[in-house]
Amino acid sequence: MTLLPTPVAALLYLAAAALFILALKGLSSPRTARRGNLLGALGAAIAVVTVLLSTAFRGATLWIVLAAVLVGTAVAVPAARRVKMTEMPQLVAIFNGVGGGAAALVGVVELAERAGEGGAVAAGATAFAVLVGSMSLCGSLLTFAKLQGTMTSRPVVLPGAGPVMVAALLVAVGGAVAVTLTGDVWLGAALLAVGLVIGALLVLPVGGADVPIVISLLNAFTGLAVAASGWAMSNTLLLVAGTLVGASGTILTRAMATAMGRSVTGILFGALRGGSTAGATEASDRPVRRAQAEDVAITLAYANRVVVVPGYGLAVAQAQHTVAELVTALRERGVDAVYGIHPVAGRMPGHMNVLLAEANVPYELLLDADEVNAAMPSTDVVVVVGANDVVNPAARTDRAAPIYGMPIINADQAGQTIFLKRSMRPGFAGIENELLFADKTQVLFGDAKESLANVVGALKDV
């Protein structure tokens, strides 16, 4: 017996789907992102409650479901509250992997319950969900490990990786066809195992700055797997939600790849021909012009226009409030100080926007790369805080560089450049930035938060 009649449940599912759409719209802008996130959470809550009230549970199944919800809540809420901004991509990878794994397991359960009945279309959709969901699960776990540092971030190319991948794909296609024709649950379980192998083969050769892009791609995979599950189970909400995730993940993947001037196939298979980023960590011993906080303060105080380019190092140092304090102090002195935001600065799109929003930085001061570059020749000083690859001129000049073709912020065209760095280690791309060694460049070494605080303090005495 259910508490909600079918028409009411259908209307509630429709409301949840509408909230998901509004959530994605809200997430498209920093101004409305918080509201969009809340709308998405409300839609998910409505969907879960509707399932519980409109499903005829048998025996103790309801209590198992409720216990699972409680356990998931107990794990997820503390984890989400404690996660650092620098670890947000890892959290996204885990969430994405869980979603893909859930879609794959639901597909296997569906095959077991249908026992070969339900038609070839439903079985085919289920096979797709099992294969793609398991690929997303394994791939997401590996991307988490790469970003978390529990395994090397360098590309891992197994012997004969190319032929093995082709063979695995052929086996997957054959297995999916067999599941479609027979609906056999054991074939479905075998297909799940093949999907795990393909997920590993897909992600292992990816390294360095490419990993966040692969997370976005796997997110699209999860969405497609969920949509396929919805098709197989005749669940409109799963179909809508999965399609939204799949479409948005695909768009985001293409946008990130374009921002790096690369193709998705090059990102996935570049290491097989020696072209993927390696993420080297060795520091350079070449001499640079070292600066002191007082020198930087004087340079900034007498500038007319200053552009601050934040990067992952800013997030690691949690220096967003201090850099905001610096920019505010400069603007109070009449300096035209703004932020130059590269689309792939940090470890995910919007990373710097969210970080600076925490410091209540006005949105109108956050300029994208094209806006900043247009005025770069008339910019007196560029302050690069914990960024490297997004201002590296090698992206324009060195065809052998892994970032060649990536649009960058043209800091080398400004009058002076000041780098705030903890060390001389390169960025994710694993290559040196020749701008560091230019005559018009100064490097202020140290923790970004402490260095910025010293510059702000020195600025008051200028």
C-alpha positions in Angstrom: 0.0 0.0 0.0 1.3 3.5 -0.9 0.4 6.9 0.7 0.6 8.8 -2.6 -1.6 8.0 -5.6 0.2 7.8 -8.9 -1.0 11.2 -10.3 0.2 13.0 -7.2 3.6 11.2 -7.3 3.9 12.2 -11.0 3.2 15.8 -10.2 5.8 15.8 -7.4 8.4 14.2 -9.8 7.6 17.0 -12.3 8.2 19.6 -9.6 11.5 18.0 -8.7 12.6 18.0 -12.3 11.7 21.6 -12.7 13.7 22.5 -9.6 16.7 20.6 -11.1 16.5 22.7 -14.2 16.2 25.9 -12.2 19.2 24.8 -10.1 21.4 24.4 -13.2 20.3 27.9 -14.4 21.2 29.3 -11.0 24.6 27.6 -11.0 25.5 29.4 -14.2 26.3 32.6 -12.4 28.2 33.3 -9.1 25.4 35.7 -8.1 22.7 33.0 -8.1 24.8 29.9 -7.4 23.8 29.7 -3.7 20.1 29.9 -4.6 20.6 27.3 -7.4 22.3 24.9 -5.0 19.4 25.2 -2.6 16.9 24.6 -5.3 18.7 21.5 -6.4 18.8 20.2 -2.8 15.1 20.9 -2.5 14.4 19.0 -5.7 16.4 16.0 -4.5 14.5 16.1 -1.2 11.2 16.1 -2.9 12.3 13.2 -5.1 13.4 11.1 -2.2 10.3 11.7 -0.1 8.1 11.0 -3.2 9.8 7.6 -3.7 9.4 6.7 -0.1 5.7 7.6 -0.1 4.7 6.2 -3.5 6.5 2.8 -3.4 4.9 -0.4 -2.1 7.7 -1.7 0.1 7.7 -5.4 1.0 8.8 -6.8 4.4 11.6 -5.0 6.0 12.8 -3.2 2.8 11.6 0.2 3.9 13.7 0.0 7.1 16.7 -1.0 5.0 16.2 2.0 2.8 15.8 4.4 5.7 18.9 3.0 7.4 20.9 3.6 4.2 19.6 7.2 4.1 20.6 7.8 7.7 24.1 6.3 7.1 24.6 8.3 4.0 23.5 11.5 5.7 25.8 10.8 8.7 28.8 10.4 6.4 28.0 13.1 3.8 27.1 16.1 6.0 30.4 16.1 8.1 32.4 15.4 5.0 30.8 18.3 3.0 31.3 20.7 5.9 34.9 19.9 6.6 36.2 19.6 3.0 38.6 22.4 2.0 38.2 24.5 -1.2 41.4 23.0 -2.5 39.9 19.5 -2.1 36.6 20.3 -3.7 37.5 18.5 -7.0 38.2 15.3 -5.0 34.8 15.6 -3.4 33.1 16.0 -6.8 35.0 12.9 -8.0 33.8 10.8 -5.1 30.2 12.0 -5.5 30.4 11.3 -9.2 31.8 7.8 -8.7 29.1 7.0 -6.2 26.4 8.1 -8.7 27.9 6.0 -11.5 28.3 3.0 -9.2 24.7 3.3 -8.0 23.4 3.4 -11.6 25.5 0.3 -12.5 24.2 -1.7 -9.4 20.6 -0.6 -10.1 21.0 -1.9 -13.6 22.2 -5.3 -12.4 19.3 -5.5 -9.9 16.9 -4.7 -12.7 18.3 -7.5 -14.8 17.8 -9.9 -11.9 14.2 -8.8 -11.3 13.2 -8.9 -14.9 14.8 -12.3 -15.5 15.0 -11.8 -19.3 11.5 -10.2 -19.5 10.7 -6.6 -20.4 12.0 -6.4 -23.9 15.2 -5.7 -25.7 14.9 -1.9 -25.4 14.8 -1.9 -21.6 17.6 -4.5 -21.5 19.7 -2.4 -23.8 19.2 0.7 -21.7 20.1 -1.4 -18.6 23.3 -2.7 -20.3 24.3 0.8 -21.1 23.7 2.0 -17.5 25.8 -0.9 -16.2 28.7 -0.4 -18.5 28.9 3.4 -18.4 28.1 3.6 -14.7 30.9 1.2 -13.8 33.4 3.1 -16.0 32.5 6.3 -14.2 32.9 4.5 -10.8 36.4 3.2 -11.4 37.5 6.3 -13.3 36.3 8.7 -10.6 38.0 6.8 -7.9 41.3 7.0 -9.8 40.9 10.7 -10.4 40.3 11.1 -6.7 43.5 9.3 -5.9 45.5 11.3 -8.4 44.3 14.7 -7.0 44.5 13.5 -3.4 48.1 12.4 -3.9 47.5 8.8 -2.9 48.8 7.8 -6.3 51.1 9.6 -8.8 49.5 12.4 -10.8 51.8 11.5 -13.8 50.3 9.6 -16.7 50.5 5.8 -16.2 50.8 4.1 -19.5 50.5 0.3 -19.2 52.4 -2.0 -21.7 50.2 -2.4 -24.7 47.6 0.0 -23.4 46.3 0.9 -26.8 45.5 -2.7 -28.0 44.2 -3.6 -24.5 41.8 -0.6 -24.6 40.6 -1.6 -28.1 40.1 -5.2 -27.0 38.2 -4.1 -23.8 35.9 -1.9 -25.9 35.2 -4.8 -28.3 34.4 -7.1 -25.4 32.2 -4.4 -23.8 30.2 -3.9 -27.0 29.8 -7.7 -27.4 28.7 -8.0 -23.8 26.2 -5.2 -24.1 24.7 -6.8 -27.2 24.5 -10.1 -25.4 22.8 -8.5 -22.4 20.4 -6.7 -24.7 19.4 -10.0 -26.4 19.2 -12.2 -23.3 18.7 -10.0 -20.3 21.0 -12.4 -18.4 22.0 -11.0 -15.0 25.4 -12.8 -15.0 26.3 -11.3 -18.3 25.3 -8.0 -16.7 27.7 -8.6 -13.8 30.5 -9.5 -16.3 29.7 -6.3 -18.2 30.1 -4.3 -15.0 33.6 -5.8 -14.4 34.5 -4.9 -18.0 33.3 -1.4 -17.4 35.6 -1.1 -14.3 38.6 -2.2 -16.4 37.8 0.4 -19.2 37.4 3.1 -16.6 40.9 2.4 -15.3 42.4 2.2 -18.8 40.7 5.5 -19.6 42.0 7.5 -16.6 45.4 6.0 -15.9 47.1 7.7 -18.9 45.8 11.1 -17.8 48.0 13.4 -15.8 48.6 16.9 -14.5 46.1 19.6 -15.3 44.0 17.2 -17.4 42.6 15.4 -14.4 39.8 18.0 -13.6 38.6 17.9 -17.2 38.3 14.1 -17.0 36.3 14.5 -13.8 33.8 16.6 -15.7 33.7 14.0 -18.5 33.0 11.2 -16.0 30.3 13.4 -14.6 28.7 13.4 -18.0 29.1 9.6 -18.1 27.3 9.2 -14.8 24.4 11.4 -16.0 24.0 9.2 -19.1 24.1 6.1 -17.0 21.4 7.5 -14.7 19.3 8.5 -17.7 19.6 5.0 -19.1 18.4 3.6 -15.8 15.4 5.9 -15.9 14.6 4.7 -19.4 14.8 1.1 -18.3 12.7 1.6 -15.2 10.2 4.0 -16.9 11.1 6.6 -14.3 10.8 10.1 -15.8 12.6 11.9 -13.0 15.7 9.7 -13.4 15.6 10.2 -17.1 15.3 14.0 -16.8 17.9 14.4 -14.1 20.4 12.1 -15.8 19.9 13.9 -19.1 20.6 17.3 -17.4 23.7 16.0 -15.7 24.9 14.3 -19.0 24.3 17.5 -21.0 25.8 19.9 -18.6 28.8 17.7 -18.0 29.4 17.4 -21.7 29.2 21.2 -22.2 31.5 21.8 -19.2 34.1 19.3 -20.5 34.2 20.9 -23.9 34.4 24.4 -22.3 37.3 23.3 -20.2 39.1 21.6 -23.0 38.6 24.7 -25.2 40.0 26.9 -22.4 43.1 24.8 -22.4 43.3 24.8 -26.2 43.1 21.0 -26.4 40.8 18.3 -27.7 39.1 15.8 -25.4 40.6 12.9 -27.4 44.0 14.5 -26.9 43.5 14.7 -23.2 42.4 11.1 -22.9 44.9 9.5 -25.3 47.7 12.1 -25.5 49.9 10.1 -23.2 49.8 7.1 -25.5 51.8 9.2 -28.0 53.7 11.2 -25.4 51.6 14.4 -25.4 49.7 14.5 -22.1 50.8 16.7 -19.2 53.1 15.0 -16.8 52.8 17.1 -13.7 56.5 17.3 -12.9 57.5 18.6 -9.5 61.3 19.3 -9.7 62.2 22.9 -8.8 64.3 25.0 -11.1 67.7 26.3 -9.9 67.9 29.1 -12.4 68.4 32.6 -10.8 65.5 35.0 -10.6 65.1 38.6 -9.3 64.0 38.2 -5.7 61.7 40.9 -4.2 60.9 42.0 -0.7 57.4 43.0 0.5 58.5 46.6 0.8 59.7 46.6 -2.9 56.4 45.1 -4.0 54.4 47.7 -2.0 56.2 50.6 -3.6 55.8 49.2 -7.1 52.0 48.7 -6.5 51.5 52.0 -4.8 52.7 54.1 -7.8 51.0 52.0 -10.5 48.0 53.2 -12.4 46.5 49.8 -13.2 47.2 46.5 -11.4 45.8 43.0 -12.4 45.9 40.2 -9.8 45.9 36.7 -11.3 44.9 34.1 -8.6 45.7 30.4 -8.9 45.7 27.2 -7.0 48.5 28.5 -4.6 46.1 31.1 -3.4 43.6 28.4 -2.5 46.2 26.3 -0.7 47.3 29.3 1.4 43.7 30.4 2.0 44.8 33.9 1.1 41.6 35.1 -0.5 40.8 37.5 2.3 44.3 38.9 2.3 44.4 39.5 -1.4 41.0 41.2 -1.2 42.4 43.4 1.5 45.4 44.3 -0.8 43.1 45.1 -3.8 40.8 47.2 -1.6 43.8 49.2 -0.2 45.1 49.8 -3.8 41.7 51.0 -5.0 41.4 53.3 -2.0 44.7 54.9 -3.2 43.2 55.4 -6.7 44.8 52.4 -8.3 42.7 50.6 -10.9 43.1 47.2 -9.3 41.1 44.2 -10.7 41.3 40.4 -10.8 42.1 38.4 -13.9 40.3 35.1 -13.8 41.4 32.3 -16.1 38.7 29.7 -16.7 41.0 26.8 -15.6 42.8 28.5 -12.8 42.8 26.3 -9.7 41.4 22.8 -10.1 37.9 23.3 -11.4 35.9 25.9 -13.4 34.8 28.8 -11.1 37.3 27.8 -8.4 38.8 31.3 -8.1 35.3 32.9 -8.4 34.0 30.9 -5.4 37.2 31.5 -3.4 37.1 35.3 -3.9 33.3 35.4 -3.3 34.1 34.0 0.2 36.1 37.3 0.7 33.1 39.4 -0.5 35.0 40.6 -3.6 32.6 42.5 -5.9 31.8 40.5 -9.0 32.5 43.5 -11.2 36.1 43.3 -10.3 36.4 39.7 -11.6 37.4 40.0 -15.2 37.8 37.1 -17.6 40.9 36.5 -19.6 39.7 38.3 -22.7 38.7 41.4 -20.8 42.1 41.5 -19.0 44.1 40.8 -22.1 42.5 43.7 -24.0 43.9 46.2 -21.6 47.2 44.3 -20.7 49.5 46.6 -22.8 48.4 49.5 -20.6 48.6 47.5 -17.4 51.5 48.6 -15.2 51.8 45.5 -12.9 50.5 42.0 -12.9 50.5 40.2 -9.6 50.5 36.4 -10.0 49.4 34.7 -6.8 50.0 31.0 -6.8 49.4 30.6 -10.6 51.8 29.5 -13.2 50.5 27.7 -16.3 47.7 30.2 -17.0 50.3 33.0 -17.6 53.0 30.9 -19.2 54.0 32.3 -22.6 55.0 28.8 -23.7 51.3 28.3 -24.5 51.8 30.7 -27.4 55.4 30.1 -28.4 56.5 26.5 -27.7 54.9 23.9 -29.9 56.5 21.1 -27.8 54.9 22.4 -24.6 51.9 20.4 -23.3 50.0 23.6 -22.8 50.7 24.9 -26.4 47.5 26.4 -27.8 45.9 27.1 -24.4 44.6 30.7 -24.2 46.4 32.4 -21.3 46.4 35.7 -19.5 49.1 37.7 -21.3 51.0 38.9 -18.2 54.2 39.2 -20.3 52.7 42.1 -22.1 52.3 44.2 -18.9 54.9 46.7 -17.7 56.0 44.5 -14.7 55.2 41.1 -13.3 55.3 40.1 -9.7 55.1 36.4 -8.8 54.1 35.2 -5.4 55.4 31.7 -5.1 56.2 29.2 -2.4 59.0 27.6 -4.4 60.3 27.4 -8.0 58.4 24.2 -8.7 56.5 24.3 -12.0 52.7 24.1 -12.3 50.6 21.1 -13.2 52.0 21.1 -16.8 55.5 20.3 -15.5 57.3 23.0 -17.5 59.2 26.1 -16.6 57.7 29.5 -17.1 60.2 31.7 -18.9 58.3 34.8 -17.6 59.8 34.1 -14.2 63.3 34.8 -15.5 62.5 38.0 -17.5 64.1 41.3 -16.6 60.8 42.9 -15.7 59.8 40.1 -13.3 60.2 39.9 -9.6 59.5 36.9 -7.4 58.3 37.2 -3.8 58.9 33.8 -2.1 56.9 32.5 0.8 53.4 31.5 1.9 51.0 33.6 -0.2 48.9 34.7 2.8 51.9 35.8 4.8 53.5 37.5 1.8 50.3 39.4 1.0 49.9 40.4 4.6 53.4 41.8 4.6 52.7 43.7 1.4 49.5 45.2 2.8 51.4 46.3 5.9 54.2 47.8 3.9 51.7 49.6 1.7 50.5 51.6 4.6 53.9 53.2 5.0 54.3 54.2 1.4 
